[in-house]
Amino acid sequence: MIGELSERKKLILKAVIEAHIETGEPVGSKYLMQYKQIAYSSATIRNEMAELEEMGYLEQPHTSAGRVPSEAGYRFYVDSLIEDYNMTSREVTELKSALRSRQSELDNILEEAMRLASSMTNYTALALRPRSARNTVNQFEVIRVADRKLILVMVMASGVVKSKYILTETPIPADAAERLATILNQSMVHVGAEDITLPLLMEMERKMGVYAYLVNPVSKCVYETLTSFDGGELKVEGVNRLLSYPEYYDIGRLKQILAMIEQKDDLVQLISRETKALEQSEDEGKVQVYIGHENLVEIMDNSTLILKTVKSGGRVIGTIGIIGPTRMDYSKVISMIDHLSAGIRDALGDGETDETRFLPGLTNGRGDY
């Protein structure tokens, strides 16, 4: 449909959408002439707006009122008309310092990114570790701290470090810990919870020899860590910010939105499904925008959900996103999400070292964001 819009129609559509985002009110021709500096007559603008309405890009809520964007109008704006949002130096500094202070702590980094996204955009933000994630250990270390006590240190594939105390009934000789670490790194690195099988454990016991009694409690600890670390854990920040927008003044609708966010199941399923689909599509790595009825959750038909998956070490380690009204500041939110995902990768040691990624004006526009 891009070819069906003249440059004048594109200019007017863009102006209407951005004016409605700013004011929340229907937009008329006089407003566009006065505040958006549209250099056409009022009659010309009205005619173009009427044609845009016929084409499905604008709607007229009342007979004598101005126009508001339709979902199709917002979609065209996001796909074809949006301009880059230039982050201020204060926003860049806050983002960089906050994320880097959480270096190598995945959960804290995602939470901090979520907090920043909510506070900087004034929308509700979320962070999810996808349910489909397969967690493994990159490296094991074993520390003997007493005759019957070990500390098992696991460096996860995501960069998170987990440590567990293990108590045994039998004394642990000094060389047992070193041998155990060697065998764990030989046998259980990059192994998922589903791959910890009886044959694997029997082979580890054979290699441990007289210290075979350590295999059972240690392998149980590894299994519990992998399974507890897996799952669709969703965290949400700034739910109260929805009250700032008239789209959520309807008490019945607001209760449904709040119930969905509180129960989380529908959101977890939606985001996990979309994350898994993106891993197999050409859109992987792009910010995804779901406007109104494009959302699979029915109650979100007047909301927009913006998501981006974050990868580290070649695998998805989480998703960050924003929920707000369809009358959303798309340019700012998309830029913020892009910067946050880049900052998370850097904090985990998997991003580019080029500091220019954080400089204002260098984010991609729609098309390859």
C-alpha positions in Angstrom: 0.0 0.0 0.0 3.0 2.3 0.1 2.7 3.2 -3.5 -1.0 4.2 -3.0 0.0 7.2 -0.9 1.3 10.4 -2.4 4.0 12.3 -0.6 1.4 14.8 0.5 -0.7 12.1 2.0 2.3 10.7 3.8 3.2 14.1 5.2 -0.3 14.7 6.5 -0.7 11.1 7.9 2.6 11.5 9.7 1.6 14.8 11.1 -1.8 13.6 12.3 -0.3 10.5 14.1 2.5 12.6 15.8 0.0 15.2 16.9 -2.4 12.6 18.3 0.5 10.9 20.1 1.3 14.3 21.7 -2.2 15.4 22.6 -4.4 12.3 22.8 -7.1 14.3 21.0 -8.6 14.1 17.5 -6.6 16.2 15.0 -8.1 18.7 12.6 -6.8 20.7 9.7 -6.4 24.0 11.6 -4.2 22.3 14.2 -2.0 20.8 11.5 -1.6 24.2 9.8 -0.8 26.0 13.1 1.3 23.6 15.1 2.7 21.2 12.4 3.4 23.9 9.8 1.7 21.9 7.0 2.0 24.3 4.1 -1.3 23.5 2.4 -4.7 25.2 2.7 -7.2 24.0 5.3 -9.5 22.7 2.5 -6.7 20.7 0.9 -5.7 19.1 4.2 -9.4 18.3 5.0 -9.7 16.6 1.6 -6.5 14.6 2.0 -7.6 13.5 5.5 -11.0 12.4 4.2 -9.2 10.3 1.5 -6.9 8.8 4.2 -10.0 7.9 6.2 -11.5 6.2 3.1 -8.3 4.3 2.7 -8.5 3.1 6.3 -5.5 5.0 7.7 -7.6 7.5 9.7 -10.8 7.4 11.7 -13.3 10.1 12.7 -14.6 9.3 16.2 -17.4 12.0 16.0 -19.1 13.7 13.0 -17.7 17.1 13.7 -14.4 16.1 15.3 -11.0 15.7 13.8 -9.4 12.4 12.9 -7.4 9.9 14.8 -5.1 7.2 13.4 -6.4 3.7 12.8 -4.4 0.6 13.5 -3.5 0.5 9.8 -2.3 4.1 10.1 -0.1 3.3 13.0 1.3 0.2 11.1 2.1 2.3 8.0 3.7 4.9 10.3 5.9 2.3 12.1 6.8 0.6 8.8 7.4 3.6 6.6 7.3 7.0 8.2 8.9 6.8 11.5 12.1 8.8 12.1 15.0 8.1 14.5 14.7 9.3 18.0 18.0 10.9 19.2 18.7 10.0 22.8 19.9 12.8 25.0 23.3 12.7 26.5 21.7 12.2 30.0 19.7 9.2 28.8 22.8 7.7 27.2 24.9 8.2 30.4 22.2 6.8 32.7 21.6 3.8 30.5 25.3 2.9 30.2 26.2 3.4 33.9 23.1 1.5 35.1 23.7 -1.6 32.9 27.4 -1.8 33.4 27.0 -1.7 37.2 25.2 -5.1 36.8 27.9 -6.7 34.6 27.7 -10.5 34.3 24.5 -10.7 36.4 21.8 -11.6 33.8 18.8 -11.3 36.1 19.9 -8.0 37.5 20.7 -6.7 34.0 17.3 -7.6 32.6 15.6 -6.0 35.6 17.6 -2.8 35.4 16.9 -2.6 31.6 13.2 -3.0 32.4 13.3 -0.3 35.1 15.1 2.1 32.7 12.7 1.4 29.9 9.7 2.1 32.1 11.1 5.3 33.6 12.5 6.7 30.4 9.4 6.1 28.3 6.7 6.4 30.9 5.1 3.1 29.8 4.9 -0.3 31.4 8.0 -2.4 30.8 8.6 -6.2 31.0 11.5 -8.6 30.9 11.3 -12.3 30.2 13.6 -15.3 30.2 12.0 -17.3 27.5 10.4 -20.6 28.4 12.1 -22.3 25.5 15.6 -21.5 26.7 18.0 -24.5 27.1 20.4 -23.7 29.9 23.8 -25.3 30.2 27.0 -24.8 32.1 30.2 -23.5 30.4 32.6 -24.2 33.3 32.7 -25.9 36.7 34.8 -25.2 39.7 34.9 -27.2 42.9 36.2 -25.7 46.2 36.7 -27.9 49.3 35.9 -25.7 52.3 35.7 -28.3 55.0 36.1 -32.1 55.6 32.5 -32.7 54.5 31.6 -29.5 52.6 32.2 -28.4 49.0 31.2 -25.3 47.0 30.2 -26.1 43.5 30.6 -23.1 41.2 28.8 -23.1 37.8 29.4 -20.5 35.1 26.2 -20.6 33.0 26.1 -20.2 29.3 24.4 -16.9 29.7 27.3 -15.6 31.8 25.5 -15.9 35.2 27.5 -17.5 38.0 25.7 -20.0 40.3 27.2 -21.4 43.4 25.9 -24.2 45.6 27.0 -25.8 49.0 27.2 -29.5 49.0 27.4 -31.5 52.3 28.5 -35.1 52.4 28.4 -37.8 55.0 31.8 -39.1 54.0 35.0 -36.9 54.5 36.3 -35.4 51.2 40.1 -35.8 50.6 41.9 -32.7 49.3 42.5 -34.2 45.8 38.9 -35.3 45.4 37.7 -31.8 44.7 40.2 -31.3 41.9 39.4 -34.7 40.3 35.7 -33.9 40.5 36.1 -30.5 38.8 38.1 -32.2 36.0 35.5 -34.8 35.4 32.6 -32.3 35.5 34.3 -30.2 32.9 34.9 -33.3 30.8 31.4 -34.7 31.1 28.8 -32.1 31.9 29.8 -28.9 30.1 27.2 -27.8 27.6 24.9 -30.6 28.8 21.2 -29.8 29.3 19.1 -31.1 32.2 17.4 -33.6 29.8 20.8 -35.1 28.9 21.8 -36.0 32.5 21.1 -39.7 32.1 22.0 -42.8 34.1 24.7 -43.9 31.7 26.3 -40.5 31.9 26.3 -40.7 35.8 27.7 -44.3 35.8 30.5 -43.2 33.5 31.3 -40.3 35.8 31.3 -42.7 38.8 33.7 -45.0 37.0 36.1 -42.1 36.4 35.9 -40.9 40.0 36.9 -44.3 41.3 37.0 -44.3 45.1 35.4 -40.9 45.1 32.3 -42.1 43.2 30.1 -41.2 46.1 30.5 -37.5 45.2 28.8 -37.9 41.8 25.2 -38.4 43.0 24.9 -35.3 45.2 26.8 -33.1 42.7 24.9 -34.2 39.7 21.6 -33.7 41.6 22.7 -30.2 42.4 23.6 -29.5 38.7 20.2 -30.9 37.6 18.3 -28.8 40.1 20.2 -25.7 39.0 19.5 -26.2 35.3 15.8 -26.9 35.8 15.2 -24.1 38.3 17.1 -21.6 36.0 15.0 -22.6 33.1 11.4 -21.3 32.5 9.4 -18.3 31.4 10.0 -15.9 34.3 8.3 -12.7 33.6 8.9 -9.5 35.5 6.9 -6.2 35.0 7.7 -2.6 36.0 5.6 0.5 36.0 2.1 -0.9 35.7 0.7 2.2 37.4 2.0 4.2 34.4 -1.0 2.9 32.5 -3.2 5.3 34.5 -1.5 8.2 32.9 -3.3 7.5 29.6 -7.0 8.1 28.9 -7.1 4.8 26.9 -7.1 3.0 30.2 -9.6 5.2 32.1 -12.3 2.6 31.5 -12.3 0.7 34.8 -13.5 -2.6 33.4 -10.9 -2.7 30.7 -8.2 -1.6 33.1 -9.0 -4.4 35.5 -8.7 -6.9 32.6 -5.3 -5.5 31.6 -4.1 -5.5 35.2 -5.3 -9.1 35.7 -3.5 -10.2 32.6 -0.3 -8.6 33.8 -0.7 -10.0 37.3 -1.4 -13.6 36.2 1.3 -13.3 33.5 0.5 -16.7 31.8 -1.0 -15.2 28.6 1.9 -12.7 28.3 4.5 -15.4 29.0 3.0 -17.7 26.3 2.7 -14.9 23.8 6.2 -13.6 24.3 7.8 -17.1 24.4 5.9 -18.1 21.2 7.0 -14.9 19.4 10.6 -15.3 20.6 10.8 -18.9 19.4 9.3 -17.9 16.0 11.8 -15.0 15.6 14.7 -17.4 16.1 13.7 -19.1 12.9 12.8 -16.0 10.8 14.6 -13.3 8.9 13.3 -10.8 11.5 15.5 -12.1 14.2 17.3 -9.2 16.0 14.7 -6.6 15.0 12.4 -4.7 17.3 8.9 -6.2 16.9 5.8 -4.0 17.1 2.4 -5.5 17.7 -0.4 -2.9 17.3 -3.9 -3.3 18.6 -5.6 -6.4 17.2 -2.2 -7.7 16.0 -1.7 -8.8 19.6 -2.9 -12.4 20.1 -4.2 -11.5 23.6 -7.7 -10.1 23.0 -7.8 -7.5 25.8 -4.8 -5.8 24.3 -6.8 -4.6 21.3 -6.2 -1.0 22.3 -2.6 -1.4 23.2 0.8 -1.8 21.6 3.4 -4.4 22.6 7.0 -3.7 21.5 9.5 -6.5 22.0 13.1 -7.3 21.3 15.0 -10.5 22.0 18.5 -10.3 23.5 21.1 -12.8 22.5 24.4 -13.6 24.2 26.8 -16.2 23.0 24.6 -17.0 20.0 21.5 -17.9 22.1 18.5 -16.0 23.3 18.9 -15.1 27.0 15.8 -12.9 27.4 13.3 -10.5 25.9 12.6 -6.9 26.9 9.5 -5.0 26.0 7.1 -2.2 26.4 3.3 -2.1 26.8 1.3 1.1 26.2 -1.6 2.6 24.3 -1.6 2.4 20.5 -1.0 6.2 20.8 2.6 5.5 21.7 5.8 7.4 21.0 7.0 4.7 18.7 10.3 6.4 17.7 11.5 6.9 21.3 10.4 3.4 22.4 12.0 1.6 19.5 15.3 3.5 19.9 15.3 2.9 23.7 14.7 -0.8 23.2 17.5 -1.0 20.7 20.0 0.8 23.0 19.0 -1.3 26.0 19.5 -4.6 24.1 22.9 -3.5 22.9 23.8 -2.4 26.5 22.8 -5.8 27.8 25.0 -7.6 25.3 27.9 -5.3 26.2 27.4 -5.9 29.9 27.5 -9.6 29.4 30.7 -9.3 27.3 29.1 -10.2 24.0 28.5 -6.9 22.4 30.5 -4.6 20.2 33.2 -2.6 21.9 32.5 0.5 19.7 31.2 3.1 22.1 29.5 4.9 19.2 26.5 2.6 19.5 25.4 4.7 22.5 25.8 8.1 20.7 22.6 10.0 19.8 21.4 9.7 16.3 23.0 6.4 15.4 20.1 4.0 16.0 18.5 2.4 13.0 15.1 3.4 11.7 12.3 1.1 10.9 13.3 -1.3 8.2 16.3 -2.9 9.9 15.9 -2.1 13.5 
